[in-house]
Amino acid sequence: MVLSELLSEIRGCRVCAADLQHEPRPVIQASQEARILITGQAPGTRVHASGRPFTDPSGDRLRDWMQVDEATFYDPAQIAIVPMGFCFPGLDAKGGDLPPRKECAPLYQARVREALPNIQLTLLVGMYAQRFHLRSQVQKTLTETVRQTERYQPDFLPLPHPSWRNNAWLSKNSWFEAKILPLLRRRIRDVLHN
């Protein structure tokens, strides 16, 4: 199946419609030319409203981490954005986002990845993406997986979720900014400019 057909299938997917609190709105960005793949969790409320990935403060922080501008970030010929769950999963009792729906990843992750032949680096944003893609190589905690980023090179670079909810984690783990962000930025530059 060609990528355009697969993207149409994903954008029209209604597999979990009966379990959502709202109408499904799958969000994905991809092109066969893309060299970087960002695999995150699932769209939040703002992304559900916009239909465009990372149109929220998490996206601002992620772009800052990567040191890329919006034009580069939203250029599907450079960066593909394929979350573990394509639709906003809804809110839990405390007002936080629910985990990504479990149906999406087994249905689509391998097929999308197969249709992106030029990917040189996959950013695994959050534990759901890390567990799915790293499988038995994932560490017991997100902290340890991110701390051991170099062992997943050159294909994968695990990151915490850039949400404000992780501000305490970022404060407690200063090595992330000192060690991982320079590595991330170097890899992004190398992939995008070579």
Backbone bond lengths (Angstrom), bond angles and torsions (degrees), N, CA, C in turn:
res aa  C-N    CA-C-N  psi(-1)  N-CA   C-N-CA  omega(-1)  CA-C   N-CA-C  phi
1 M - - - 1.449 - - 1.527 109.38 -
2 V 1.323 116.52 134.51 1.454 120.35 178.23 1.523 109.70 -77.48
3 L 1.328 115.82 156.36 1.456 120.96 -174.77 1.521 112.57 -58.55
4 S 1.317 118.10 -41.97 1.473 119.78 -178.22 1.527 111.43 -58.98
5 E 1.334 116.72 -39.40 1.470 120.40 177.65 1.525 111.05 -67.41
6 L 1.338 116.32 -40.45 1.458 120.75 179.76 1.531 110.46 -65.58
7 L 1.329 117.32 -41.63 1.466 120.22 177.87 1.525 111.17 -62.94
8 S 1.313 117.11 -39.61 1.476 120.64 176.40 1.520 110.95 -62.97
9 E 1.328 116.01 -41.63 1.462 120.18 178.45 1.533 110.76 -62.41
10 I 1.334 116.22 -45.24 1.466 120.25 -179.47 1.524 110.57 -64.46
11 R 1.314 117.49 -46.49 1.471 120.66 -178.17 1.526 112.19 -64.98
12 G 1.313 116.50 -22.70 1.469 120.59 177.13 1.518 113.71 -97.46
13 C 1.331 117.36 1.81 1.467 121.11 -175.08 1.527 111.58 -63.43
14 R 1.322 115.47 137.11 1.465 122.10 177.63 1.538 110.31 -134.32
15 V 1.325 117.00 24.18 1.464 122.14 -175.70 1.526 112.15 -55.59
16 C 1.325 117.40 -41.38 1.473 119.51 -175.92 1.525 112.66 -104.78
17 A 1.325 118.59 14.67 1.469 122.61 -174.59 1.525 112.72 -52.66
18 A 1.315 117.71 -40.16 1.467 120.76 -177.48 1.525 112.30 -68.25
19 D 1.332 117.58 -19.60 1.456 121.42 -177.61 1.521 113.87 -99.23
20 L 1.322 117.91 -4.03 1.457 121.17 -179.16 1.526 110.67 -92.71
21 Q 1.329 115.98 156.17 1.462 122.29 178.70 1.527 111.19 -86.84
22 H 1.340 117.68 2.90 1.456 123.73 -173.62 1.526 108.58 -154.69
23 E 1.317 116.09 173.79 1.467 121.02 177.04 1.529 109.41 -68.08
24 P 1.340 119.31 134.34 1.465 120.70 177.28 1.533 111.22 -60.57
25 R 1.334 114.75 141.94 1.472 120.52 173.60 1.524 107.15 -143.84
26 P 1.333 117.14 80.91 1.465 120.15 -179.25 1.532 112.09 -59.50
27 V 1.328 115.05 134.47 1.469 121.65 -178.31 1.524 108.50 -120.50
28 I 1.329 115.64 125.23 1.464 121.91 179.56 1.531 108.20 -155.93
29 Q 1.317 115.99 148.92 1.464 122.20 175.22 1.525 106.75 -133.51
30 A 1.332 117.13 124.18 1.467 118.98 -179.24 1.524 111.39 -162.10
31 S 1.325 113.82 150.74 1.461 123.08 174.13 1.527 106.69 -148.90
32 Q 1.306 117.33 149.17 1.465 120.44 178.91 1.519 112.46 -61.78
33 E 1.323 117.95 -21.84 1.462 121.53 -179.18 1.529 113.03 -81.20
34 A 1.322 118.09 -15.42 1.469 121.52 -174.44 1.525 111.45 -55.55
35 R 1.332 115.08 139.77 1.463 121.13 179.15 1.525 112.82 -109.62
36 I 1.334 116.25 -18.70 1.460 121.41 177.28 1.521 107.98 -119.08
37 L 1.315 115.57 136.95 1.456 122.04 177.31 1.523 108.07 -118.93
38 I 1.326 116.18 125.88 1.456 121.55 173.67 1.519 107.05 -105.44
39 T 1.323 115.39 120.30 1.457 120.70 176.66 1.518 107.34 -114.32
40 G 1.313 115.85 108.91 1.454 121.66 -179.17 1.509 111.65 -105.44
41 Q 1.316 115.64 -153.76 1.464 121.14 -176.41 1.521 110.39 -90.39
42 A 1.340 116.60 -82.84 1.456 122.41 179.76 1.521 107.22 -160.05
43 P 1.326 118.17 158.05 1.460 119.89 178.49 1.527 111.70 -60.65
44 G 1.322 115.75 146.79 1.459 122.07 171.92 1.513 109.40 -94.72
45 T 1.329 117.09 -170.77 1.463 121.06 -176.33 1.526 112.54 -62.92
46 R 1.335 117.79 -40.78 1.468 120.00 -179.03 1.523 111.43 -68.07
47 V 1.326 116.32 -39.51 1.468 119.68 178.33 1.522 110.15 -68.57
48 H 1.330 117.04 -37.58 1.465 120.25 176.07 1.528 109.72 -59.02
49 A 1.336 116.48 -41.36 1.470 120.63 -179.38 1.527 111.81 -69.89
50 S 1.338 117.06 -39.98 1.475 120.42 -175.65 1.528 112.78 -83.60
51 G 1.331 116.92 -30.69 1.462 120.47 -175.17 1.513 113.07 77.13
52 R 1.322 116.25 11.50 1.469 122.19 -177.77 1.525 108.57 -126.30
53 P 1.340 119.15 132.60 1.470 120.99 -174.16 1.532 113.28 -64.71
54 F 1.324 115.24 144.67 1.472 123.01 172.98 1.527 113.72 56.37
55 T 1.330 117.47 37.95 1.468 120.55 174.20 1.525 108.40 -93.69
56 D 1.316 114.32 62.51 1.463 121.35 -177.10 1.527 107.97 -158.52
57 P 1.332 118.82 176.85 1.463 119.64 179.50 1.536 113.64 -58.37
58 S 1.331 118.08 -29.41 1.466 120.17 175.71 1.529 110.53 -62.01
59 G 1.309 116.40 -39.87 1.459 120.84 177.49 1.513 112.06 -65.69
60 D 1.350 116.11 -38.97 1.474 119.45 176.79 1.520 110.02 -59.89
61 R 1.337 116.04 -45.44 1.472 119.91 -178.64 1.530 110.77 -67.09
62 L 1.332 117.39 -42.19 1.459 120.28 -179.79 1.527 110.51 -61.60
63 R 1.334 117.17 -44.13 1.472 120.12 178.12 1.526 110.53 -62.37
64 D 1.335 116.89 -37.49 1.456 120.42 176.63 1.528 110.37 -64.72
65 W 1.321 117.09 -45.42 1.468 120.20 177.27 1.516 110.60 -56.14
66 M 1.328 116.36 -43.49 1.462 121.82 -176.63 1.526 112.38 -78.85
67 Q 1.311 116.93 -19.54 1.465 124.39 -172.48 1.530 111.31 56.29
68 V 1.332 114.35 52.38 1.465 121.18 173.26 1.525 108.66 -125.47
69 D 1.316 116.15 148.45 1.458 119.90 178.45 1.529 109.62 -84.29
70 E 1.334 115.41 171.41 1.467 120.08 -178.08 1.525 111.85 -61.80
71 A 1.328 117.28 -38.71 1.471 119.93 -178.95 1.531 111.08 -59.88
72 T 1.332 116.70 -42.38 1.463 120.85 178.51 1.523 110.46 -69.70
73 F 1.324 115.70 -46.05 1.466 121.45 -177.03 1.529 111.19 -58.94
74 Y 1.330 116.27 -41.32 1.468 119.85 -176.95 1.529 113.51 -95.19
75 D 1.315 117.17 16.10 1.454 121.19 174.80 1.526 107.75 -92.95
76 P 1.336 118.29 104.08 1.466 120.02 -176.60 1.524 113.72 -62.48
77 A 1.330 117.60 -19.56 1.462 120.00 177.29 1.523 111.49 -74.02
78 Q 1.333 117.02 -12.52 1.458 121.33 177.02 1.534 112.17 -110.36
79 I 1.339 115.65 -45.18 1.462 120.14 -174.15 1.525 110.62 -129.27
80 A 1.314 116.05 122.65 1.467 121.87 172.80 1.530 107.59 -95.13
81 I 1.324 116.56 141.31 1.464 121.83 178.46 1.518 107.33 -125.32
82 V 1.330 114.97 110.62 1.464 121.88 -172.88 1.530 108.67 -130.19
83 P 1.334 117.70 93.85 1.465 119.18 -178.34 1.529 112.53 -70.49
84 M 1.315 115.53 163.34 1.465 120.44 177.22 1.525 111.27 -66.21
85 G 1.318 115.65 -35.21 1.466 122.35 173.50 1.519 107.19 -123.13
86 F 1.320 118.44 130.74 1.464 121.02 -173.54 1.521 113.75 -83.74
87 C 1.322 117.38 -18.66 1.462 121.12 -178.30 1.525 110.88 -112.17
88 F 1.327 115.84 151.27 1.450 121.41 172.59 1.531 107.47 -58.48
89 P 1.349 118.19 121.71 1.464 120.21 -174.56 1.524 114.67 -80.11
90 G 1.328 117.85 -10.06 1.455 121.62 -177.50 1.513 110.79 103.69
91 L 1.334 114.76 -179.19 1.457 121.45 -176.67 1.522 111.36 -109.13
92 D 1.340 115.67 147.62 1.464 120.31 174.73 1.532 108.94 -85.55
93 A 1.318 117.40 -178.71 1.462 122.97 -176.60 1.533 112.60 -62.33
94 K 1.334 117.50 -25.13 1.473 121.30 -179.39 1.520 112.71 -91.66
95 G 1.330 117.71 -1.33 1.457 121.09 179.02 1.515 114.27 93.07
96 G 1.326 117.11 3.47 1.464 120.77 176.33 1.518 110.50 -88.09
97 D 1.307 116.43 162.33 1.466 120.32 177.84 1.522 110.36 -68.83
98 L 1.316 115.80 140.09 1.460 121.03 172.00 1.531 109.13 -69.25
99 P 1.338 117.23 162.28 1.476 119.29 175.66 1.533 110.53 -64.04
100 P 1.322 117.02 160.57 1.476 119.77 176.41 1.527 110.30 -56.84
101 R 1.306 115.73 144.58 1.463 120.15 176.30 1.527 108.59 -59.91
102 K 1.318 116.33 142.65 1.469 120.83 -175.88 1.527 113.62 -77.76
103 E 1.321 117.64 -13.77 1.466 120.24 -177.15 1.532 113.05 -72.64
104 C 1.326 116.95 -35.09 1.474 120.90 -170.13 1.526 114.34 -63.41
105 A 1.320 116.20 -53.93 1.471 119.28 -172.46 1.529 112.81 -56.54
106 P 1.350 119.61 -50.55 1.470 118.02 -179.70 1.535 113.14 -64.66
107 L 1.327 116.93 -30.13 1.465 119.93 -179.53 1.523 113.20 -75.02
108 Y 1.329 116.49 -36.62 1.456 118.07 -166.01 1.529 117.83 -125.40
109 Q 1.316 120.34 -27.61 1.468 119.96 -171.22 1.533 112.84 -56.06
110 A 1.306 118.46 -50.96 1.471 120.86 -178.11 1.527 111.11 -65.13
111 R 1.312 116.74 -38.32 1.468 120.26 -178.86 1.525 111.41 -66.66
112 V 1.343 116.34 -41.86 1.464 119.31 178.70 1.529 109.53 -66.05
113 R 1.326 115.60 -45.99 1.475 119.21 -178.37 1.536 111.10 -59.31
114 E 1.320 116.05 -39.03 1.471 121.40 178.36 1.533 111.62 -63.47
115 A 1.324 115.94 -31.07 1.464 121.32 -177.68 1.528 112.60 -86.24
116 L 1.347 117.05 2.51 1.469 121.75 179.46 1.537 108.75 -118.04
117 P 1.321 117.49 79.68 1.463 120.91 -171.10 1.534 115.71 -73.07
118 N 1.327 118.29 -13.33 1.462 120.33 -174.26 1.525 114.36 -103.16
119 I 1.315 117.41 7.63 1.466 120.39 -178.32 1.526 109.95 -65.67
120 Q 1.335 115.35 126.50 1.464 121.97 177.94 1.519 112.36 -110.90
121 L 1.338 116.48 -17.68 1.463 121.34 -177.95 1.514 109.09 -149.30
122 T 1.341 115.75 130.65 1.461 121.33 175.57 1.518 108.70 -116.27
123 L 1.327 115.48 121.08 1.460 121.26 175.26 1.520 107.93 -89.20
124 L 1.322 115.89 120.01 1.461 122.10 -179.26 1.526 107.62 -98.64
125 V 1.318 116.07 98.11 1.466 122.29 -172.78 1.524 109.79 -94.50
126 G 1.334 115.54 103.14 1.465 120.87 178.64 1.513 112.43 96.35
127 M 1.326 113.68 164.28 1.467 120.06 -172.34 1.525 113.89 -69.46
128 Y 1.320 118.86 -29.27 1.466 119.06 -179.37 1.530 110.38 -64.59
129 A 1.320 116.31 -45.67 1.467 120.38 178.01 1.521 111.07 -65.77
130 Q 1.322 116.81 -39.64 1.464 120.31 -179.24 1.521 111.32 -65.42
131 R 1.310 117.18 -45.02 1.476 119.94 179.51 1.524 111.76 -63.11
132 F 1.322 116.20 -40.94 1.457 119.52 -177.77 1.525 111.75 -68.56
133 H 1.320 117.70 -47.28 1.453 120.90 -172.91 1.526 114.31 -84.93
134 L 1.325 117.17 -32.83 1.466 118.92 -178.67 1.522 112.33 -90.02
135 R 1.316 116.20 -17.99 1.475 123.09 178.08 1.524 112.50 46.47
136 S 1.313 118.97 -115.81 1.469 121.55 -174.49 1.529 112.41 -71.81
137 Q 1.325 118.18 -13.54 1.463 121.05 179.38 1.531 113.22 -85.13
138 V 1.348 116.52 -11.22 1.462 119.33 -179.64 1.532 109.31 -67.38
139 Q 1.317 116.50 145.49 1.468 121.37 179.23 1.527 109.84 -82.92
140 K 1.314 117.17 175.48 1.472 121.00 -176.99 1.519 112.65 -67.09
141 T 1.344 117.06 -28.76 1.459 120.10 179.68 1.520 109.71 -129.89
142 L 1.325 115.36 158.99 1.452 120.65 175.36 1.523 109.61 -60.26
143 T 1.329 117.27 -40.23 1.467 121.33 -179.83 1.524 110.82 -56.36
144 E 1.321 117.02 -47.07 1.468 120.05 -178.93 1.527 111.81 -69.63
145 T 1.310 116.84 -35.94 1.469 119.55 177.79 1.526 109.98 -63.48
146 V 1.329 116.84 -46.44 1.461 120.44 -179.97 1.524 110.37 -66.74
147 R 1.333 116.92 -41.46 1.464 120.79 -179.40 1.535 111.15 -60.08
148 Q 1.333 117.21 -32.37 1.465 121.25 -177.81 1.533 112.48 -98.01
149 T 1.317 116.06 29.87 1.467 123.03 -178.18 1.527 113.09 -47.67
150 E 1.317 117.06 -40.92 1.471 119.62 -174.58 1.529 112.70 -61.29
151 R 1.317 117.67 -26.01 1.466 118.38 -179.85 1.530 112.76 -73.02
152 Y 1.329 117.12 -14.01 1.469 121.26 -179.67 1.526 112.53 -100.48
153 Q 1.317 116.24 1.01 1.462 122.01 -179.36 1.528 110.19 -75.63
154 P 1.307 119.17 149.75 1.456 128.44 6.27 1.525 113.81 -94.41
155 D 1.331 117.68 -3.31 1.467 120.32 -172.08 1.522 114.36 -77.38
156 F 1.331 116.71 -42.50 1.460 121.00 -172.68 1.521 111.53 -121.65
157 L 1.330 115.04 149.10 1.451 120.99 172.50 1.527 107.17 -138.38
158 P 1.346 117.08 102.21 1.461 120.49 -179.26 1.529 112.00 -75.90
159 L 1.321 115.53 140.04 1.458 122.65 -179.99 1.526 110.09 -134.20
160 P 1.339 117.29 154.43 1.462 118.39 169.97 1.525 108.01 -72.48
161 H 1.309 117.41 165.72 1.464 118.99 175.09 1.524 108.21 -70.74
162 P 1.334 118.48 138.02 1.463 120.69 -177.09 1.533 114.67 -79.10
163 S 1.297 118.37 13.98 1.459 122.77 -179.69 1.525 112.15 -63.56
164 W 1.320 116.85 151.92 1.468 121.95 173.70 1.516 110.69 -60.35
165 R 1.327 117.26 -23.98 1.470 120.72 179.00 1.534 111.42 -63.23
166 N 1.338 116.55 -16.92 1.467 120.74 179.27 1.527 112.97 -98.80
167 N 1.330 118.17 12.69 1.467 120.42 179.24 1.524 111.60 -57.97
168 A 1.322 117.65 -41.07 1.472 120.75 179.40 1.528 110.07 -64.20
169 W 1.331 117.38 -41.85 1.470 121.28 177.79 1.523 110.00 -60.20
170 L 1.322 116.69 -45.08 1.463 120.79 -178.63 1.530 110.98 -64.05
171 S 1.332 116.84 -39.16 1.475 120.27 177.88 1.519 111.31 -65.80
172 K 1.299 116.47 -39.62 1.465 121.85 -177.16 1.532 112.64 -74.77
173 N 1.318 116.90 -24.80 1.470 122.10 -175.20 1.526 110.25 -117.12
174 S 1.321 116.17 68.12 1.470 121.55 -176.15 1.538 112.10 -62.47
175 W 1.325 118.13 -21.96 1.465 121.80 177.16 1.527 111.49 -59.57
176 F 1.356 117.06 -26.03 1.462 119.92 -179.02 1.531 109.92 -61.79
177 E 1.316 116.40 -49.11 1.462 120.06 -179.80 1.527 111.50 -69.88
178 A 1.323 116.41 -37.15 1.467 120.06 -176.57 1.524 112.92 -75.71
179 K 1.334 117.37 -36.05 1.466 120.60 -172.60 1.533 114.06 -110.24
180 I 1.332 116.70 -46.45 1.467 119.92 -172.51 1.531 112.06 -79.16
181 L 1.331 117.93 -42.71 1.468 118.76 -178.23 1.527 112.95 -61.94
182 P 1.332 120.08 -41.79 1.476 117.59 175.44 1.535 112.83 -61.40
183 L 1.320 117.00 -38.05 1.464 121.20 177.00 1.527 110.19 -64.12
184 L 1.328 116.31 -46.61 1.464 121.22 178.44 1.529 110.47 -57.14
185 R 1.319 116.60 -49.87 1.468 120.77 -176.67 1.523 111.91 -64.53
186 R 1.317 117.16 -37.26 1.470 121.59 177.16 1.525 110.46 -64.25
187 R 1.333 116.11 -45.73 1.469 120.45 -179.65 1.527 111.20 -64.68
188 I 1.337 116.88 -41.04 1.469 120.40 178.47 1.532 109.67 -61.11
189 R 1.316 117.24 -48.32 1.473 121.10 178.57 1.525 111.11 -58.43
190 D 1.331 115.94 -46.52 1.467 119.86 -178.51 1.516 111.79 -60.12
191 V 1.327 116.15 -44.23 1.468 119.85 -176.40 1.523 111.38 -72.29
192 L 1.326 117.39 -42.61 1.461 119.97 -176.04 1.525 114.06 -76.10
193 H 1.340 116.55 -26.91 1.465 118.52 -172.81 1.526 114.28 -110.99
194 N 1.312 118.44 7.58 1.467 121.10 177.41 1.508 111.58 -115.97
